[in-house]
Amino acid sequence: MTKRIRFAASVLGTILLVVAWIVPSAFAQQPAQPANDQSQSQQPAPPAAEAEASQSAAPQQPPGQPQPAMTTKEQKNIQHEQDTGTSKDRILWTLPNFLTVEDAENIPPLTSGQKFKVVGRSLIDPSEFVLIGFVAGLGQASNSDPSYGQGAQGYGKRYATAYADNAIENFMASAALPSLLHQDPRYYQLGRGGFLKRAGHAISRVVLTRSDSGQKQFNYSEVFGAGMAAAISTYSYHPAQDKNVGTVVSVWGTQLGWDIGTYMIKEFWPDLRRKHHKTADSQ
């Protein structure tokens, strides 16, 4: 049990490091308004300029019309969201981010078939195998589940276990239960407000979600899906000494913690992506 907790802590620590890198980068582009309050009070901006600034901060575009400042790739992604209800985006330009949507007002609901298809597409993405390899490497380094041993055989067991854990949890929480309960497995980026507001939104998505009809609901799919996946994996292919309720609870909590970190990244990643494009265009 101790080894499993240490392994979970190392994985969550990695997530927090990524979040710590993304958040400052995302907000570095926002001007520090308090420093300008005095100068603005002495020279107030004309109403027309204020209106223009407000429009640039929150543009109102007709449905189907992407923002002019977006890159061609971003415009295609918005159009893809409106046509299919899923995204073509990738976190750090590599990891699948197909269930995160930024144009929430103009996307169709997902059918059960689409929910299973998008989860399956993510799980066979090449970058997913690389990420699982990294997670398995962390387990190898910390010697999680010593019964697996070391060397190539131990790494292979850890890799297979990590991949199976991830696949079962994703199918249960993002496809099977959402289809059965008619819930929406997508993450809807808030994209506005301060850091605390947006972080609170991201964290709350673990327990709050939308129904297929757009109503706010308790996220049964996420909470119970993660619990069911933890029970399935623990009592089927995990080492015999770990087949107990305590391990199920530990794995369940770890998966929910992983999901919280993932939602934080999903919320702030678009800011970093846009900043990168803006910097690249100015060079």
Order of alpha helices (4+ residues) and beta strands (2+ residues): alpha-alpha-alpha-alpha-beta-beta-beta-alpha-alpha-alpha-alpha-beta-beta-alpha-beta-beta-alpha-alpha
